[in-house]
Amino acid sequence: MSKINDYLSAAGVFFMATVDGDKPKLRPLGAHMEMDDKVIFGVGDFKNVYRQMIANPNVEIVACKQDGHWMRYTGKAVFETDAKYAEAMLDGAPHLRNIYNDETGNKMMCFHIEDATAVDITVMGDGESLL
């Protein structure tokens, strides 16, 4: 998991695709961390992306590094039930506490990806598994 987390950190912003009915939806994300041997991601409970993942947990993340490599990380989103993940995510990015707090009522929902594949791909290459 460290390889994937390091890849996402090197990329900075990465993109996650979900499904909304029969349409793909793609958006930039940045909230991630490594904890308990998992890469944990965070999204808001008030956002469409959260509702889309509840309806269909199949997701794909793509991250691009400046050296021309890019990663495709595909699998099923599994939401964490322990609040320690959201607390750790917010501790790592304190500015997000302006969005996720008791006053706004917004909650950070954390998930990891199971049944996953992760491939590091060069522009002209076939790719190498990161898992």
N, C-alpha and C positions, 0 to 999 in steps of 0.2 A: 504493500500500500504506500510505502514511502516514495517509491518511484512515481506513482500517480500524483501524490500530494506535491512532490517537488516539481513535477511537470506543470501542474496548475499554478503553482507559485511563480515559476519562471514566466509563464504566459501572462500572468496578471488577470486580465479579463478573459473569460472563456464563454462558450455558448452552449446552451442546453435546449434540446428539442423535446417537445411533448406532443401529444395528440389531443386535439379539441374536436370531438365528433369524428369526422373523417378528414380533417385538415391538420397539417403539421403547423406547429407554433414554435418559433425559435426566439430566444432572448439571451442577452448577456447576463452572466452571473459573476460574482467574485467571492462570495462567502463560502469558505471551505476551511477545514482543519483536519488534522490526523489525530484520532483518539481511539483507544481500545482496539488497535489494529484495523481501523476502518477509516476511510476518507468520508468525512461528514460534511454535508452541504446544508445551507439554510435558505428557506424561503418564507415569506409572510403568509399567515393563515387567511389574510384578506385578499390575496392575489389570485388571479385566474390560474397561474401556474400550479398553485397548490390544488385547486379544484380539479384541474386536468390530471394531475398525478394520482389523485384519489380515484378518479374515474378510470384511468388507464395508467398503470405504473411504469409502462415501458418508456424509457428515456434514453437519450444519447447526448453525450457531452463531447464537444470538440474544442481543443485548445491548440493555439498556434504559437510557436516560439520564433524568435527573430532569426534563428539559424536555419530556418526553412523546414524544420521538422514540425509535424502536427500529430496530435493524439486523438484517437477516437475511442471513447469509453462508453460502452453500451451495456444496458441491463435493466433490472427492475428496481424502482425506487421503493425502499422500505423505510417508513417513518419510525423514528425513535420515540419510545414512550417515556423515557427517563428525562426529566427536566435538566439534568446535569449537562446535556449536550447543548441545549439552548443557552444556558448560563455560560458555558465555556466559549461558545461562539460570540456571545455579547461581550464577554471579558476580553476577547481577542480583538474586537472591533467596537470599542466603547461608543463611538459616534452613532452606532445603530440603536443605542438605548433611547435616542430621541424619537425613534419610530416604534420600537417594541418596548412597551411599558404599560403599567396599569392605567395610566391616564388616557392613553390612546386606545387601549383595549386590544391592540395588535399583538399577536404572538409570533415568535420565531419558531417555525416548524423545521426540525432537523431530520435528515434522511441520509441513508447510505445506499449504495447500489449493490444488489446481489445478482447471482447468475450472470456475472459480468465478463466481458472481454475488454481488453485495453491494448491498443496497438499504437506504437510509435512509427510514424510513416514519414519517409522523405519524399520530396517532390517526385522523384523518378523511381522510388523504391516500392517494394511490396509491403514492407512493414515488419516490425518485430514486436512480439508479445511482451507486454509489461507485467503480466500476471504469471 
